[in-house]
Amino acid sequence: MTTPLPFTKTTPAQTADALNRHCVCNTLDLLRLRTNLESAPCLLGLLDNIIHTRPHLFSGSMVFVSEQIERQIIDVVATIERIAALPHHQAMALSHANSIARHAWGPRGACMGYDFHISKNGAQLIEINTNAGGLMLNAALASAQNTGDHPLNLSMEFNSEFFYQSLIDMFTAEWHLQRGDAPWSNVLIVDSEPDTQYLAPEFQLFRQFFTQHGVEAQMADPRELQWQDGQLLYCNRQVEMVYNRLTDFYLEEHDATALRQAYEAGAVVVTPHPHAHALLADKRNLIALSQDEWLQSWGVSVDDRNLLQRSVPMTQIVTLDNADELWAQRRQLFFKPVTGYGARAAYRGDKLTRRVWGDILKGDFVAQTLVTPALRSIEINGVRTDLKFDIRAYTYAGQVQLLAARLYSGQTTNFRTPGGGFAPVKVVS
């Protein structure tokens, strides 16, 4: 199962890389995973449903990172959220965002996600997400690893009790930031046709999680909501909080009219929300975060600027003025829509055709210096295979709650790869 590792005198970073390349172990315990996922009668059969309909959601392997990478990720998250609070950053971010983003009712934005590639230069921030999916699924996965008899003692140190307490504390904090000491009794998980979403099993887990903590929870499509007499209604009952999983980040689509009206009026606590997306997740923010001159003019400290110089790949907006230069450099670039998500309409420059390039020039895109994903070796039916991986840091209020990985093959992250999917992260000391 495990190839002997060529360890002599190594750094933790070298050790993590060697484990990713040589330790082709399968550590997922399906019985434990079933127990974690099906913790209530209403969740029975959830794992079988995932296996049959989403066979590549969970990988059987774990991914290794060094303590230095973990610390760098933690520091980057904290630094960026400090910068996001600066008046200069907020003025810049809101200047090109939808007007709804100017409404700031207090909540910070639950379940943020910071995505990194690991390179020889350390962790490289690829993008930030306000509707980062997979937090609850990865928590179940992290505590379902069978590593007790592993020759390298790779035990996962995941404190599930502490994690789930921090999760309810996060949503409770969001409520109090907008509503003060008022009692909180219900939450609505909102997404377009939630039962058909790829991560629909996670919605079920969240619903049960809220219920266990005394908060009534349901799932709904935004078209099922009504804005009436100053209240957001679902099934003729007032909605107090919306856990927002929509990828319509600024609530611009007609389907979200009622939710938009309620949010603009401050009549419902929405998290994550348009304000958080504008300040953190709009990819144009990566331009400023990668430009030392901008950060210096905003009064960002030398230490914070040096950290971001090491951690945020150079990013620039695509315009007709720089089109020829970017086309010439395309093999070293990755192109992304400024408000895109989930690798949709994102392109590696070396794969671009002239037709796609024309579409990019017509849209709002950024060009980011390409950071090649690191590789993780696994075995599939006895055949050794190298898969790419990225690291997602799930965060709240500038603090990391959980690190998870996504294993895949292809141009962009996906859940179509045999042996791929979400994987727990083991920090190597």
C-alpha positions in Angstrom: 0.0 0.0 0.0 2.7 2.5 1.0 5.9 3.1 -0.9 9.0 3.6 1.4 9.8 7.3 1.5 13.3 8.6 0.8 13.6 10.6 4.1 17.0 11.7 5.3 17.4 15.2 6.5 14.3 17.0 5.2 12.3 20.1 5.9 8.5 19.8 6.6 7.8 21.1 3.1 10.0 18.4 1.6 8.3 15.8 3.8 4.8 16.9 2.7 5.8 16.9 -0.9 7.4 13.4 -0.6 4.2 12.1 1.1 2.1 13.5 -1.7 4.3 11.8 -4.3 4.9 8.5 -2.6 2.3 7.7 0.0 -0.4 6.1 -2.2 -2.5 5.1 0.8 -6.3 4.9 1.0 -7.4 6.2 4.4 -11.1 6.7 4.0 -13.2 4.6 6.4 -16.7 4.4 4.8 -18.3 3.1 7.9 -17.2 6.1 9.9 -18.2 8.4 7.0 -21.7 6.9 7.0 -21.9 7.4 10.8 -20.9 11.0 10.4 -23.2 11.8 7.5 -26.3 9.9 8.8 -26.4 11.2 12.3 -30.2 11.5 12.4 -33.0 9.4 11.0 -33.8 12.0 8.4 -30.3 11.5 6.9 -30.4 7.7 6.5 -29.3 6.7 3.1 -27.4 9.9 2.4 -24.0 8.2 1.8 -25.5 5.6 -0.6 -27.2 8.5 -2.5 -23.8 10.3 -2.7 -22.0 7.2 -3.9 -24.6 6.5 -6.6 -25.2 10.0 -7.9 -21.9 11.8 -7.0 -19.3 9.0 -7.2 -16.4 11.4 -7.3 -17.4 13.7 -4.4 -15.0 12.1 -1.9 -11.5 10.9 -2.5 -10.2 8.0 -0.6 -6.9 9.7 0.1 -5.6 12.6 2.1 -3.4 15.5 1.1 -0.3 16.6 3.0 0.9 20.2 3.6 3.7 21.5 5.9 3.3 23.6 9.0 4.8 26.5 7.1 2.1 26.3 4.4 -0.6 26.1 7.1 0.8 29.2 8.8 1.2 31.1 5.5 -2.5 30.4 4.7 -3.6 31.5 8.1 -1.6 34.7 7.9 -2.8 35.5 4.3 -6.5 35.1 5.3 -6.0 37.4 8.3 -4.0 40.0 6.3 -6.6 40.2 3.5 -9.5 40.7 5.8 -7.6 43.5 7.6 -7.0 45.1 4.3 -10.7 44.6 3.3 -11.6 46.8 6.2 -9.5 49.8 5.1 -11.5 52.7 3.7 -9.3 52.8 0.5 -10.0 49.2 -0.3 -13.7 49.5 0.4 -14.0 52.6 -1.8 -12.2 50.8 -4.6 -14.2 47.5 -4.3 -17.6 49.2 -4.1 -16.8 51.6 -7.0 -17.2 48.7 -9.5 -19.7 46.5 -7.6 -23.5 46.4 -8.0 -25.1 49.2 -5.9 -26.8 46.5 -3.6 -23.3 45.8 -2.2 -23.3 49.2 -0.5 -25.8 47.9 2.1 -23.8 46.8 5.1 -26.0 45.5 7.9 -23.2 44.2 10.2 -22.7 40.5 9.4 -19.2 39.5 8.3 -20.2 36.7 5.9 -20.4 33.1 6.9 -18.5 30.2 5.2 -15.9 32.1 3.3 -13.4 30.1 1.2 -9.9 31.0 0.2 -8.4 28.7 -2.5 -4.7 28.1 -2.9 -2.3 26.2 -5.1 0.9 24.9 -3.5 4.1 25.8 -5.4 7.9 25.8 -4.7 7.3 29.4 -3.5 4.7 28.3 -0.9 0.9 28.8 -0.9 -0.4 30.9 -3.8 -3.9 32.4 -3.5 -6.0 31.7 -6.6 -9.3 33.1 -5.6 -11.7 34.0 -2.8 -15.3 32.7 -2.6 -18.3 34.0 -0.6 -20.4 30.9 -1.1 -17.7 28.3 -0.6 -19.4 24.9 -0.6 -18.2 21.7 1.1 -17.5 22.9 4.7 -20.0 20.4 6.3 -19.0 17.6 3.9 -15.3 18.1 4.6 -15.9 18.1 8.4 -17.6 14.7 8.1 -14.7 13.5 5.9 -12.0 14.7 8.2 -13.2 12.6 11.1 -13.7 9.5 8.9 -10.0 8.6 8.3 -8.5 5.2 9.3 -4.9 6.0 10.0 -4.3 4.1 13.2 -2.1 1.4 11.7 -0.4 3.6 9.2 3.4 3.1 9.3 4.0 6.8 9.3 1.6 7.6 12.1 -0.5 10.0 10.0 -3.4 10.3 12.4 -5.9 13.1 11.7 -6.3 15.5 14.5 -9.8 16.8 14.0 -11.8 18.0 17.0 -15.4 17.6 15.7 -16.9 18.9 18.9 -14.9 22.1 18.8 -15.6 22.5 15.0 -19.4 22.2 15.2 -19.5 24.6 18.2 -17.5 27.1 16.2 -20.0 26.6 13.3 -23.1 27.5 15.4 -21.1 30.3 17.0 -20.5 31.7 13.5 -24.1 31.9 12.5 -25.1 33.1 16.0 -22.6 35.9 15.7 -24.0 36.8 12.2 -27.4 37.1 13.8 -26.3 39.3 16.7 -24.3 41.6 14.5 -27.5 42.7 12.8 -30.2 42.0 15.3 -28.4 42.6 18.7 -30.0 40.6 21.5 -33.2 39.7 19.7 -34.0 36.0 19.8 -33.2 33.9 16.7 -35.5 31.0 15.8 -35.3 30.1 12.1 -33.0 30.0 9.1 -33.7 29.4 5.4 -31.0 27.7 3.2 -31.5 29.3 -0.2 -30.3 28.2 -3.6 -31.7 27.8 -7.1 -33.6 24.5 -7.1 -31.7 23.3 -4.0 -32.6 19.7 -4.3 -30.9 19.5 -7.7 -27.6 21.1 -6.7 -24.5 19.0 -6.8 -23.9 19.8 -3.1 -27.5 19.3 -2.1 -26.4 16.6 0.4 -24.6 19.4 2.3 -27.9 21.4 2.5 -29.5 18.4 4.3 -26.5 18.3 6.7 -26.9 22.0 7.5 -30.6 21.7 8.0 -30.1 18.9 10.5 -27.3 20.8 12.1 -29.4 23.9 12.7 -32.3 21.8 14.0 -30.0 20.1 16.5 -29.1 23.5 17.9 -32.7 24.6 18.3 -33.0 26.7 15.1 -35.8 25.7 12.7 -34.3 25.2 9.2 -35.6 24.6 5.7 -34.4 24.8 2.2 -36.0 26.9 -0.5 -35.6 28.3 -4.1 -35.6 32.1 -4.1 -38.7 32.0 -6.3 -40.6 30.6 -3.4 -40.0 33.7 -1.3 -42.4 36.7 -0.9 -41.7 40.3 0.1 -44.8 41.5 1.8 -45.6 44.2 4.4 -41.9 44.7 5.2 -41.3 41.0 5.8 -39.6 38.2 3.8 -42.0 35.2 3.8 -41.7 31.5 3.0 -44.8 29.4 3.2 -46.5 32.5 4.8 -44.0 32.6 7.7 -41.5 35.3 8.3 -37.9 34.4 7.5 -35.4 35.7 10.0 -32.1 34.5 8.5 -31.0 33.3 5.0 -28.0 31.1 4.6 -27.3 32.2 1.1 -25.9 29.6 -1.4 -26.9 31.5 -4.5 -24.2 32.2 -7.2 -26.3 35.2 -8.2 -24.0 37.2 -5.9 -25.7 40.6 -6.2 -29.2 39.2 -6.3 -29.7 40.6 -9.8 -31.8 37.9 -11.4 -35.6 38.1 -11.4 -35.9 34.9 -9.3 -34.2 36.7 -6.4 -36.5 39.8 -6.4 -38.1 39.2 -3.0 -34.8 38.4 -1.4 -33.2 41.4 -2.9 -35.9 43.7 -1.6 -35.7 42.2 1.9 -31.9 42.5 2.0 -32.0 46.1 0.8 -34.5 46.9 3.5 -32.5 45.1 6.2 -35.5 43.0 6.9 -33.7 39.7 6.9 -30.2 38.6 8.0 -28.5 37.4 4.8 -25.1 35.6 5.1 -23.0 35.5 3.0 -24.2 38.7 1.3 -23.4 41.1 -1.6 -21.3 43.4 0.6 -18.9 40.6 1.5 -18.7 39.5 -2.1 -17.8 42.9 -3.3 -15.1 43.4 -0.6 -13.5 40.0 -0.8 -14.6 37.7 -3.7 -14.8 40.0 -6.7 -11.6 38.9 -8.6 -10.7 42.5 -9.4 -9.7 42.8 -5.8 -6.8 40.4 -6.6 -5.3 43.2 -8.7 -4.9 45.5 -5.7 -3.7 42.6 -3.5 -1.0 41.8 -6.0 0.1 45.4 -6.5 2.6 46.5 -3.8 2.3 50.2 -4.9 -1.4 50.2 -4.2 -1.1 48.6 -0.9 1.7 50.9 0.2 -0.4 54.0 -0.7 -3.2 52.5 1.5 -0.9 52.4 4.5 -0.5 48.6 4.6 2.4 47.5 6.7 5.7 46.3 5.2 5.2 42.8 6.7 1.7 42.4 5.3 2.8 43.7 1.9 5.7 41.3 1.8 3.4 38.4 2.7 1.0 39.2 -0.1 3.9 39.7 -2.6 4.9 36.1 -1.8 1.3 34.7 -1.8 -0.9 36.5 -4.4 0.0 35.9 -8.1 0.2 39.0 -10.2 -3.3 39.8 -11.5 -4.5 42.4 -14.0 -7.7 43.4 -15.8 -8.1 42.4 -19.4 -8.7 45.4 -21.7 -8.5 46.1 -25.4 -5.4 48.3 -24.6 -3.4 45.4 -23.1 -5.0 42.6 -25.3 -2.0 42.1 -27.6 0.5 42.0 -24.7 -1.7 39.5 -22.8 -2.2 37.3 -25.9 1.6 37.1 -26.3 2.0 36.1 -22.7 -1.0 33.8 -22.5 0.9 30.6 -21.9 2.0 32.0 -18.5 -1.5 33.3 -17.6 -4.9 32.1 -16.4 -8.1 34.0 -17.4 -11.1 34.3 -15.1 -14.4 36.3 -15.2 -14.5 38.9 -12.5 -17.7 37.5 -10.9 -17.4 33.9 -11.9 -17.3 30.8 -9.7 -16.5 27.2 -9.7 -14.0 27.5 -12.6 -16.9 28.4 -15.0 -15.6 30.3 -18.1 -12.1 30.1 -16.7 -9.3 29.3 -19.1 -5.6 28.4 -19.1 -3.9 30.7 -21.5 -2.1 27.8 -23.3 -5.4 26.3 -24.2 -7.0 29.4 -25.6 -8.4 29.6 -29.1 -8.9 32.8 -31.0 -12.6 32.4 -30.7 -12.5 32.1 -26.9 -10.1 35.0 -26.8 -12.6 37.1 -28.6 -15.2 36.2 -26.0 -12.8 37.1 -23.2 -12.2 40.6 -24.7 -16.0 41.2 -24.8 -16.5 40.2 -21.2 -15.1 41.3 -17.8 -12.0 39.1 -17.2 -8.8 39.2 -15.2 -5.5 37.6 -16.2 -3.6 36.0 -13.3 -0.1 34.6 -13.4 -0.5 30.8 -13.9 0.4 28.8 -10.8 0.6 25.1 -11.7 -1.2 22.9 -9.2 0.8 20.5 -7.1 0.3 16.8 -7.6 -0.9 14.0 -5.4 -0.2 10.3 -6.3 -3.0 7.8 -5.7 -3.8 4.3 -6.8 -6.9 3.6 -8.9 -7.6 -0.1 -9.4 -3.9 -0.8 -8.7 -2.7 1.8 -11.2 -0.7 4.7 -9.9 -2.1 8.1 -11.0 -1.0 11.7 -10.4 -3.9 14.1 -9.7 -3.8 17.9 -9.3 -4.9 19.4 -6.0 -5.8 22.7 -4.5 -6.3 23.7 -0.9 -9.4 25.5 0.3 -9.3 27.3 3.6 -12.8 27.7 5.1 -12.9 30.8 7.2 -15.0 33.2 9.2 -14.0 36.8 10.3 -10.5 36.3 9.2 -9.8 33.0 11.0 -9.4 29.6 9.4 -11.9 27.0 10.5 -10.9 24.0 8.3 -8.4 23.1 5.6 -9.6 20.8 2.8 -8.3 19.7 -0.5 -9.8 19.0 -3.9 -8.2 16.3 -6.1 -8.9 16.4 -9.9 -7.5 16.1 -13.4 -8.1 18.4 -16.3 -7.8 22.2 -16.9 -9.9 23.3 -13.9 -11.2 21.9 -10.5 -14.0 19.4 -11.0 -15.8 16.5 -9.4 -15.6 14.2 -12.4 -12.2 12.5 -11.8 -12.0 8.9 -10.6 -10.2 8.9 -7.3 -10.7 12.6 -7.0 -13.0 14.8 -5.0 -12.8 16.4 -1.5 -9.9 15.1 0.6 -8.8 15.9 4.2 -5.6 17.8 4.7 -2.9 16.5 7.1 -0.5 19.1 8.4 3.0 17.5 8.5 5.2 18.7 11.4 
